[in-house]
């Protein structure tokens, strides 16, 4: 008998809060959506790597969320995410998290033993041949060799996901676990047959997966817009929705299973595509942002002037001086043209509004600088090093920072994803500030 399972809301949105000061401002943006009769569950996420860089603990994420929920009287679903955990890192997250992003990147592509592949095919003869799947761009046509190849590539990864999932469930109870499986950290996008094979394998392993994060075509760089073929993305996105719907019915996966888009923050060119697809299919979505909340803190401190502006300028100078060190861990998900970065002296001469405009992701603003934004994005360790000096400035400038955090989420993310044109009333002057 399958135990009672938690259900993730149809729409959910992962929000990072690296320094645990903006949960209330973030939650207020979700409440604005509630007033437009749209429920999107906030999922506060923070990875083990981020905790190690900053010196924080997973408990701090839940504590900040609990405080925000109480302060605003929020009534709705919310979660805390153990982001990109593996078996060796998950235990410290189990007490304070209910959402677990299971990272199996290291197992993708390791060839599964032939006997495992053969056993999988014996269980799933329906995967060989022609399959008509509703709303798929074209029928699936696969040979035994195709299925063998895909199974060999992904079976060890799904087995590892199951091992981690069972470990979490043993500690926490399956009824208290929302699981996401991350398959996006690989070289090539999964094809529809591959995604179906992955989902069949997860079902075999009894992983009650709530979201699946596949690899898509194009670049999902941290904190900036999507780079790639929009037509190809739209086809892939819609095909993935069709495969998920089919797999839910075929393999008794959770009905709430949905796509997850990683590094989804600021992918403005994709949002109209996603909204069209969700409206056409009635599907849900989980979007995970990539720590851009900290950039809104820098925008607010820049606008505040004084000590806040001086500190942001010092961060930029230090980041520029240590650019290789800060960029190395994120080399595959940033694209910085070093030759186009302004000098520290140039930035030091900017006013607060000028620096804020360089960081704030308004692509129509001629002062916006994607290179500056990406460099500061990956240099958050500077704020951690600054310690109380940075945190005290966040407290002293809470109002202006909260406005930037909230406006960024609502106007630039929620409105184009979830609201129709009549509902999407931008915050005053948000389109040019």
C-alpha positions as CSV (number, residue, x, y, z in Angstrom):
1,X,0.0,0.0,0.0
2,X,1.4,3.4,-1.0
3,X,1.5,5.7,2.0
4,X,-0.3,9.1,2.0
5,X,2.0,11.4,0.1
6,X,2.5,15.2,0.4
7,X,1.5,17.1,-2.7
8,X,3.5,19.9,-4.2
9,X,1.3,22.8,-5.4
10,X,0.6,23.1,-9.1
11,X,2.9,26.1,-9.3
12,X,6.0,26.5,-7.1
13,X,8.9,28.8,-7.2
14,X,12.3,28.3,-5.6
15,X,13.8,31.4,-4.0
16,X,17.3,31.6,-2.6
17,X,18.1,33.9,0.4
18,X,21.8,33.5,0.9
19,X,22.0,35.7,3.9
20,X,18.6,34.9,5.4
21,X,17.3,38.5,5.6
22,X,14.8,38.7,2.7
23,X,12.3,35.9,3.4
24,X,9.6,38.4,4.4
25,X,10.1,40.6,1.3
26,X,10.1,37.5,-0.9
27,X,6.9,36.1,0.8
28,X,5.1,39.4,0.3
29,X,5.5,39.0,-3.5
30,X,3.8,35.6,-3.2
31,X,1.0,37.2,-1.2
32,X,0.5,39.7,-4.0
33,X,0.0,36.8,-6.3
34,X,-2.5,35.3,-3.9
35,X,-4.5,38.6,-4.1
36,X,-4.6,37.9,-7.9
37,X,-6.2,34.5,-7.1
38,X,-3.0,32.6,-8.1
39,X,-1.3,30.3,-5.6
40,X,2.4,29.8,-6.1
41,X,4.2,28.0,-3.3
42,X,7.5,29.5,-2.2
43,X,10.3,27.0,-1.8
44,X,13.3,28.5,0.0
45,X,16.4,26.7,-1.4
46,X,20.1,26.7,-0.4
47,X,22.7,24.2,-1.4
48,X,25.3,22.6,0.7
49,X,28.0,24.4,-1.2
50,X,26.3,27.8,-0.5
51,X,26.1,26.9,3.2
52,X,29.8,26.0,3.3
53,X,30.8,29.2,1.5
54,X,28.7,31.4,3.8
55,X,29.2,29.4,7.0
56,X,25.4,28.9,7.6
57,X,23.4,25.8,8.5
58,X,20.2,24.5,6.9
59,X,18.2,25.3,10.0
60,X,18.7,29.0,9.3
61,X,16.7,28.7,6.1
62,X,13.7,27.2,7.8
63,X,14.0,29.6,10.7
64,X,13.9,32.6,8.4
65,X,10.9,31.1,6.5
66,X,9.0,30.4,9.7
67,X,9.6,34.0,10.9
68,X,8.4,35.4,7.6
69,X,5.2,33.3,7.6
70,X,4.4,34.4,11.1
71,X,5.2,38.1,10.5
72,X,3.0,38.3,7.4
73,X,0.3,36.0,8.6
74,X,0.8,34.0,5.4
75,X,-1.8,31.3,4.7
76,X,-0.6,29.0,2.0
77,X,1.8,26.2,1.1
78,X,5.5,26.8,1.5
79,X,8.6,24.6,1.7
80,X,12.4,24.5,2.4
81,X,14.6,22.8,-0.1
82,X,17.8,20.8,0.5
83,X,19.2,21.9,-2.9
84,X,21.5,19.6,-4.9
85,X,22.1,17.2,-2.1
86,X,23.9,13.9,-2.4
87,X,24.0,11.0,0.0
88,X,27.1,12.3,1.8
89,X,25.6,15.8,2.3
90,X,21.9,15.2,3.0
91,X,21.8,14.3,6.7
92,X,22.2,17.9,8.0
93,X,19.2,19.0,5.9
94,X,16.8,16.3,6.9
95,X,15.4,17.9,10.1
96,X,14.7,21.3,8.6
97,X,13.7,20.5,5.0
98,X,10.7,18.9,3.4
99,X,11.7,19.4,-0.3
100,X,14.9,17.6,-1.5
101,X,16.6,18.2,-4.8
102,X,18.4,15.0,-5.4
103,X,21.6,15.5,-7.5
104,X,22.8,12.5,-9.4
105,X,25.0,14.3,-11.9
106,X,28.0,12.2,-11.1
107,X,26.1,9.0,-12.0
108,X,24.7,10.1,-15.3
109,X,26.6,8.4,-18.2
110,X,28.3,5.8,-16.1
111,X,27.3,2.6,-17.9
112,X,24.9,0.3,-16.1
113,X,25.7,-3.4,-16.1
114,X,24.2,-5.3,-19.0
115,X,22.1,-7.5,-16.8
116,X,20.4,-4.4,-15.3
117,X,19.7,-3.0,-18.8
118,X,18.3,-6.3,-19.9
119,X,16.1,-6.6,-16.8
120,X,14.8,-3.1,-17.4
121,X,13.9,-3.8,-21.0
122,X,12.2,-7.0,-19.9
123,X,10.0,-5.0,-17.6
124,X,9.3,-2.4,-20.2
125,X,8.8,-3.9,-23.7
126,X,6.4,-1.1,-24.4
127,X,9.3,1.3,-24.7
128,X,10.5,-0.4,-27.9
129,X,8.8,0.5,-31.2
130,X,6.3,3.2,-32.0
131,X,4.4,5.1,-29.3
132,X,1.7,7.7,-29.9
133,X,1.7,10.1,-27.0
134,X,-0.9,12.9,-26.7
135,X,0.4,16.4,-27.5
136,X,3.9,15.1,-28.4
137,X,5.3,16.9,-31.4
138,X,5.9,13.5,-33.2
139,X,5.4,9.8,-32.3
140,X,8.2,8.1,-30.4
141,X,10.0,5.5,-32.5
142,X,12.7,3.6,-30.7
143,X,14.7,0.4,-31.4
144,X,15.9,-2.0,-28.8
145,X,19.4,-0.5,-29.3
146,X,18.0,3.0,-28.5
147,X,16.5,1.8,-25.3
148,X,19.6,-0.1,-24.3
149,X,21.7,3.0,-24.9
150,X,19.5,5.3,-22.9
151,X,19.0,2.8,-20.1
152,X,22.8,2.2,-19.9
153,X,23.3,6.0,-19.5
154,X,20.6,6.7,-16.9
155,X,19.9,3.5,-14.8
156,X,22.8,4.1,-12.4
157,X,21.6,7.7,-11.9
158,X,18.0,6.6,-11.2
159,X,19.3,3.9,-8.8
160,X,21.4,6.5,-7.0
161,X,18.4,8.8,-6.8
162,X,16.4,6.0,-5.2
163,X,19.2,5.3,-2.7
164,X,19.2,8.9,-1.6
165,X,15.4,9.0,-1.6
166,X,15.0,5.9,0.6
167,X,17.7,7.2,3.0
168,X,15.7,10.4,3.4
169,X,12.4,8.6,3.8
170,X,13.9,6.2,6.4
171,X,15.0,9.2,8.4
172,X,12.0,11.4,7.9
173,X,9.1,9.3,6.8
174,X,8.0,9.1,3.1
175,X,4.8,11.1,3.9
176,X,7.0,14.1,4.8
177,X,9.2,14.1,1.7
178,X,8.8,16.1,-1.5
179,X,11.4,14.8,-4.0
180,X,12.9,16.4,-7.1
181,X,15.4,14.5,-9.3
182,X,17.9,16.7,-11.0
183,X,19.0,15.4,-14.5
184,X,20.1,18.8,-15.9
185,X,23.8,18.7,-15.2
186,X,24.8,16.8,-18.2
187,X,26.2,17.7,-21.6
188,X,23.2,17.0,-23.9
189,X,19.5,17.6,-23.4
190,X,17.4,14.5,-22.8
191,X,15.3,13.4,-25.7
192,X,11.6,12.5,-25.1
193,X,12.4,8.8,-25.2
194,X,15.2,9.3,-22.7
195,X,13.0,11.3,-20.3
196,X,10.3,8.5,-20.5
197,X,13.0,5.9,-19.7
198,X,14.2,7.9,-16.7
199,X,10.6,8.2,-15.4
200,X,9.9,4.5,-15.9
201,X,13.1,3.7,-14.1
202,X,12.2,6.0,-11.2
203,X,8.8,4.4,-11.0
204,X,10.5,1.0,-10.9
205,X,12.6,2.2,-8.0
206,X,9.4,3.4,-6.2
207,X,10.7,7.0,-6.1
208,X,7.5,9.2,-5.6
209,X,9.1,12.0,-7.5
210,X,7.3,15.4,-7.5
211,X,9.4,17.3,-9.9
212,X,12.0,16.3,-12.6
213,X,14.6,18.7,-13.8
214,X,15.8,17.7,-17.3
215,X,18.5,19.3,-19.4
216,X,17.2,21.7,-22.0
217,X,18.8,23.1,-25.1
218,X,20.7,26.4,-24.7
219,X,22.6,28.1,-21.9
220,X,21.1,28.8,-18.5
221,X,23.7,31.1,-17.2
222,X,23.4,32.4,-13.6
223,X,21.3,35.5,-13.2
224,X,20.9,36.5,-16.9
225,X,18.6,35.7,-19.8
226,X,18.5,32.4,-21.7
227,X,20.9,32.1,-24.6
228,X,19.7,29.6,-27.3
229,X,17.1,28.6,-29.8
230,X,13.7,29.7,-28.5
231,X,11.9,27.5,-31.1
232,X,13.9,24.5,-30.0
233,X,13.2,25.2,-26.3
234,X,9.5,25.5,-26.9
235,X,9.4,22.2,-28.7
236,X,11.4,20.5,-25.9
237,X,9.4,22.1,-23.1
238,X,6.1,21.0,-24.6
239,X,7.4,17.5,-25.5
240,X,8.6,17.1,-21.9
241,X,5.1,18.1,-20.6
242,X,3.6,15.5,-22.8
243,X,6.0,12.8,-21.7
244,X,5.4,13.6,-18.0
245,X,1.6,13.4,-18.4
246,X,2.0,10.1,-20.2
247,X,4.4,8.6,-17.6
248,X,2.1,9.7,-14.7
249,X,-0.7,7.7,-16.3
250,X,1.4,4.7,-17.4
251,X,3.6,4.2,-14.4
252,X,1.5,5.4,-11.5
253,X,3.8,8.3,-10.7
254,X,2.4,11.1,-8.5
255,X,-0.3,13.1,-10.3
256,X,1.4,16.3,-9.1
257,X,4.6,15.4,-11.0
258,X,5.8,18.4,-13.0
259,X,8.7,19.9,-14.8
260,X,11.4,21.8,-12.9
261,X,13.4,24.5,-14.6
262,X,16.8,25.0,-12.9
263,X,18.6,28.4,-13.0
264,X,15.2,29.7,-14.1
265,X,15.7,33.2,-12.6
266,X,15.9,36.0,-15.2
267,X,15.1,33.7,-18.2
268,X,12.8,36.4,-19.4
269,X,12.7,35.3,-23.1
270,X,11.4,31.9,-21.9
271,X,8.6,33.1,-19.7
272,X,6.0,33.7,-22.5
273,X,6.8,30.3,-23.9
274,X,6.2,28.7,-20.5
275,X,3.0,30.6,-19.8
276,X,1.6,29.5,-23.2
277,X,2.4,25.9,-22.5
278,X,1.0,25.9,-19.0
279,X,-2.3,27.5,-20.2
280,X,-2.6,25.1,-23.2
281,X,-2.0,21.9,-21.1
282,X,-3.0,22.8,-17.6
283,X,0.3,21.5,-16.4
284,X,2.2,22.8,-13.4
285,X,5.8,24.1,-13.1
286,X,8.6,24.4,-10.5
287,X,11.1,27.2,-11.3
288,X,14.3,27.4,-9.3
289,X,16.1,30.7,-9.1
290,X,19.8,31.0,-8.9
291,X,20.7,33.2,-5.9
292,X,19.8,36.4,-7.6
293,X,18.2,37.7,-4.4
294,X,21.6,38.8,-3.2
295,X,21.9,41.0,-6.3
296,X,18.8,42.8,-5.3
297,X,20.4,43.4,-1.9
298,X,23.3,45.1,-3.8
299,X,20.9,47.1,-5.9
300,X,19.2,48.4,-2.7
301,X,22.4,49.2,-1.0
302,X,23.6,51.1,-4.1
303,X,20.4,53.1,-4.2
304,X,20.7,53.8,-0.4
305,X,24.1,55.5,-0.9
306,X,26.5,56.2,1.9
307,X,28.1,53.2,3.5
308,X,26.0,50.8,1.5
309,X,27.1,52.2,-1.8
310,X,30.7,52.2,-0.7
311,X,30.5,48.6,0.3
312,X,29.1,47.5,-3.0
313,X,31.8,49.4,-4.8
314,X,34.4,47.6,-2.7
315,X,32.8,44.3,-3.5
316,X,33.1,45.0,-7.2
317,X,36.8,46.0,-6.9
318,X,37.6,42.9,-4.9
319,X,35.7,40.7,-7.3
320,X,37.5,42.1,-10.3
321,X,40.9,41.5,-8.6
322,X,40.0,37.9,-7.8
323,X,37.8,37.2,-10.9
324,X,39.4,33.8,-11.8
325,X,39.0,32.6,-8.2
326,X,35.3,33.6,-8.0
327,X,34.4,32.4,-11.5
328,X,36.1,29.1,-11.4
329,X,33.3,27.1,-9.6
330,X,30.7,28.6,-12.0
331,X,32.6,28.4,-15.2
332,X,30.0,26.4,-17.1
333,X,27.1,28.6,-16.1
334,X,28.4,32.1,-16.6
335,X,29.6,34.0,-19.7
336,X,31.6,37.0,-18.7
337,X,33.5,39.1,-21.3
338,X,36.4,40.3,-19.1
339,X,37.4,42.9,-21.7
340,X,34.1,44.6,-21.3
341,X,34.1,44.8,-17.5
342,X,34.5,48.4,-16.3
343,X,37.6,49.1,-14.2
344,X,37.2,49.5,-10.4
345,X,38.1,53.1,-10.8
346,X,35.3,53.7,-13.2
347,X,32.7,52.0,-11.0
348,X,34.0,53.9,-8.0
349,X,33.0,57.1,-9.8
350,X,29.4,56.0,-10.4
351,X,26.5,57.3,-8.5
352,X,24.3,54.9,-6.5
353,X,21.5,54.9,-9.2
354,X,24.1,54.3,-11.9
355,X,25.6,51.3,-10.2
356,X,22.1,50.0,-9.3
357,X,21.1,50.3,-13.0
358,X,24.2,48.3,-14.0
359,X,23.2,45.4,-11.7
360,X,19.4,45.4,-12.0
361,X,18.3,43.1,-14.8
362,X,16.4,45.6,-17.0
363,X,17.6,44.7,-20.5
364,X,16.1,47.8,-22.1
365,X,18.1,50.1,-19.7
366,X,21.3,51.2,-21.5
367,X,23.2,51.2,-18.2
368,X,22.5,47.5,-17.6
369,X,25.7,45.4,-17.7
370,X,25.4,41.6,-17.8
371,X,29.1,41.2,-17.2
372,X,29.0,43.3,-14.0
373,X,25.9,41.4,-12.9
374,X,27.4,38.0,-13.4
375,X,30.6,38.8,-11.7
376,X,28.9,40.1,-8.6
377,X,26.5,37.2,-8.7
378,X,29.3,34.7,-8.2
379,X,31.2,36.8,-5.7
380,X,28.8,36.5,-2.8
381,X,31.6,35.1,-0.6
382,X,32.7,38.8,-0.2
383,X,29.6,39.6,1.7
384,X,30.0,36.5,3.9
385,X,33.6,37.7,4.6
386,X,32.3,41.2,5.5
387,X,30.1,39.5,8.1
388,X,28.2,41.9,10.5
389,X,29.2,44.9,8.4
390,X,27.1,43.6,5.5
391,X,24.3,42.2,7.6
392,X,23.9,45.4,9.7
393,X,23.7,47.4,6.4
394,X,20.9,45.0,5.3
395,X,19.0,45.8,8.5
396,X,19.6,49.5,8.3
397,X,18.4,49.7,4.7
398,X,15.6,47.1,5.0
399,X,12.9,49.1,3.3
400,X,14.7,50.0,0.1
401,X,16.1,46.5,-0.2
402,X,12.8,44.8,0.4
403,X,11.2,46.9,-2.3
404,X,13.8,45.8,-4.8
405,X,13.5,42.1,-3.8
406,X,9.7,42.2,-4.0
407,X,9.5,44.2,-7.3
408,X,12.1,41.9,-8.9
409,X,10.1,38.8,-8.0
410,X,6.7,40.1,-8.8
411,X,7.2,42.3,-11.8
412,X,10.0,40.6,-13.7
413,X,9.3,36.9,-12.8
414,X,5.8,36.3,-11.5
415,X,3.8,38.6,-13.8
416,X,5.2,37.2,-17.1
417,X,4.9,33.7,-15.9
418,X,1.6,33.5,-14.1
419,X,-0.5,36.6,-14.8
420,X,-2.5,37.6,-17.9
421,X,-2.1,41.1,-19.4
422,X,-5.0,42.6,-17.4
423,X,-3.6,41.2,-14.1
424,X,0.0,42.2,-14.7
425,X,0.1,45.7,-13.4
426,X,3.8,46.5,-12.9
427,X,4.9,48.2,-9.8
428,X,5.1,51.9,-10.5
429,X,8.2,52.8,-12.5
430,X,9.4,49.2,-12.3
431,X,9.8,49.1,-16.1
432,X,12.5,51.8,-16.0
433,X,14.1,51.5,-12.6
